[in-house]
Amino acid sequence: MTYGAAPQGAARTFTRYVALGDSQTEGLGDGDDIRGYRGWADRLAEHLAEADPDLLYANLAVRGRLAAQVHAEQLGPALRLRPDLVTVMAGMNDLVRPGFDATEIAGCLEEMFAALTAAGAHVVTVTYPDIAKIAPLARRLLPRVLALNERIREAAARHGVTVIDTFSLAFATDARMWSVDRLHASPLGHARMAAAFAHALELPGSDDTWSVPLVPVAPRGRLRTVGTEFRWVAGFAGPWIYRRMRGRSTGDGRSAKRPDLAPVLSREGPVLSREE
C-alpha cells in the first residue's frame, strides 16, 4: 500500500537516483562482506536503469546510523548530487534505543523531505512493520512503531512524499522476509522491497505482486520456538545490547559504499548484480 504523490506521468523516468539510510539501504542481509551487499536500493537502481540505461546511482547509506546521523551526514552530500529521485529509510535504529522520541525522529525525516523536495527531487519513504511479530521479545516496542509511523505519514503528506506503508501488510512480518538476525531483510525481503518502490514509482513492468502474502508454512512447535528465541538472544540480541552499552556501532569507521553518482549499466550489462 502506498500513499502520497506519484511521479508526474506513469512513464516518467529518472536519471539521478540517490539512496539515504542505514543498514537496510546499504543492503545488509543480501550478500556479505566478501562479495559485497546488494540490497533493495541496488535492485531498484537496476529496475530504474531498465527504463533509462543512462541512470546514475549513489548509495549514501551506512549501517547503524540513527535518523539524526542520516540527516547530518547524508542530506548535504545528497543535495550536492542534484538527484531527481531520492529514497529515505531511517528510524529503525532509533526505535530500539533508550530515549526514543518519535517527534524528534520524524522531525529529522521531515527536514530531509522538505530539503529534497524543494530541490526538485521526488522522494519515497516507508513506514515500519510490527517488529513484535518478527521478534516476539520486542513486543514492548509496538507503541513506538505506531507513533513513528503516524508521524512519518503526516510529514510525508506535508511535502508530497510517497510512502510505502508496510505496517498493515501481513507478508512484511513473515520470517522468510528476514535474515536470521531479524534485523535485516533477507534476499527475498530486499527483492520485495525493491518491487514495492518500483510499483510506487509506476515503473514499466512493475505491479502489486510484491504485496501478495507468501504461501503459508506449518507453524513451529513450542519447544522449537523457545529454542529459536534463546539462540536469537544469544547470537544477535545479546551482542547488539552489549555494543550499545559500550557506545559502539557496527557502522563505526565505515563510509558509504557508493558515495558518488555512477552508471548502473555498462556495455557488459548491470554493474551491481550479484549472485543470489
C-alpha positions, -999 to 999 in steps of 0.1 A, spaced: 0 0 0 13 34 -9 3 70 -1 13 104 -14 20 119 -47 31 97 -76 56 110 -102 40 131 -129 32 107 -157 32 69 -155 60 67 -180 83 91 -162 120 80 -160 147 92 -136 183 100 -143 199 106 -109 189 83 -80 203 87 -45 196 64 -16 198 76 20 195 55 51 211 28 73 219 -9 70 187 -18 52 195 6 24 232 -4 25 219 -39 17 228 -60 48 212 -94 46 215 -95 8 252 -105 3 282 -104 26 314 -86 33 333 -107 8 311 -104 -23 296 -71 -12 260 -62 -3 233 -58 -29 200 -48 -12 168 -33 -23 183 0 -33 207 -16 -57 179 -38 -70 157 -7 -75 185 11 -93 187 -18 -118 150 -16 -124 153 22 -129 181 16 -154 158 -7 -175 137 24 -181 167 47 -186 201 30 -193 219 62 -186 207 62 -150 233 74 -124 230 60 -89 246 68 -55 240 50 -22 250 71 8 236 47 35 258 34 63 248 7 88 240 16 123 231 52 116 203 69 136 179 93 118 197 124 131 230 109 117 215 102 84 203 138 83 236 153 94 259 131 73 239 123 41 215 151 33 242 176 23 260 152 0 227 141 -15 217 176 -23 251 183 -40 244 153 -63 213 170 -76 191 139 -77 157 137 -93 148 107 -72 157 100 -35 147 72 -12 149 79 26 147 50 50 158 58 86 144 55 121 146 17 128 178 21 148 161 48 169 132 26 176 153 2 197 173 28 216 167 43 250 154 78 249 132 72 218 114 103 208 90 98 178 86 136 173 123 143 172 130 114 148 102 124 125 115 159 126 148 148 112 130 129 84 107 159 76 137 182 73 151 158 48 118 156 29 115 194 28 150 200 16 150 172 -11 116 181 -25 124 218 -25 154 209 -46 131 192 -72 136 155 -62 108 130 -60 111 114 -25 99 79 -14 100 67 21 85 38 42 67 30 74 78 1 96 62 -33 102 51 -46 136 85 -58 149 69 -77 177 57 -102 151 93 -105 138 109 -108 172 84 -115 200 107 -103 227 104 -68 211 67 -67 218 70 -37 241 83 -16 211 49 -17 193 37 17 207 70 32 194 64 18 159 28 31 158 39 66 170 67 69 145 47 55 116 19 81 122 44 109 122 61 97 91 28 96 72 20 132 84 54 146 75 53 129 41 18 143 33 30 178 40 58 175 14 42 153 -13 64 124 -4 53 89 -15 50 64 14 52 27 12 31 16 42 43 -18 53 27 -20 87 -6 -34 75 9 -60 52 10 -95 66 39 -106 45 62 -79 59 65 -98 92 69 -133 76 101 -149 89 112 -156 54 114 -119 47 141 -115 73 176 -127 79 184 -149 109 193 -118 128 158 -105 124 173 -70 120 179 -71 82 158 -82 53 166 -115 36 174 -115 -1 137 -122 -6 128 -93 16 151 -70 -3 137 -81 -36 101 -75 -24 110 -40 -11 126 -31 -44 95 -42 -62 74 -21 -38 94 10 -46 92 2 -83 55 -1 -81 51 31 -61 71 49 -89 49 32 -116 80 19 -133 74 -1 -165 70 -38 -157 61 -32 -121 29 -44 -104 14 -51 -70 25 -88 -67 51 -76 -42 23 -73 -16 9 -108 -21 13 -129 11 38 -158 10 25 -193 8 18 -204 44 41 -229 61 34 -252 90 38 -234 124 68 -244 146 62 -264 177 65 -247 211 98 -262 221 114 -254 187 101 -218 190 115 -213 225 149 -227 214 149 -204 184 143 -174 206 171 -183 230 195 -187 201 185 -154 187 190 -136 220 225 -153 225 236 -148 189 222 -114 179 202 -95 206 228 -100 233 258 -88 212 237 -59 200 228 -48 236 265 -52 246 276 -29 218 250 -3 228 262 -4 264 297 3 252 286 31 229 297 11 198 280 6 165 285 -17 135 289 14 114 318 28 133 346 38 109 325 29 78 316 52 49 291 49 21 296 21 -3 287 42 -33 292 79 -24 292 93 -59 268 90 -88 279 63 -112 263 43 -140 243 12 -132 247 -3 -166 279 -8 -186 285 -22 -221 288 -57 -205 255 -53 -186 245 -45 -150 274 -35 -127 255 -40 -95 241 -76 -98 255 -103 -77 246 -140 -74 215 -147 -53 
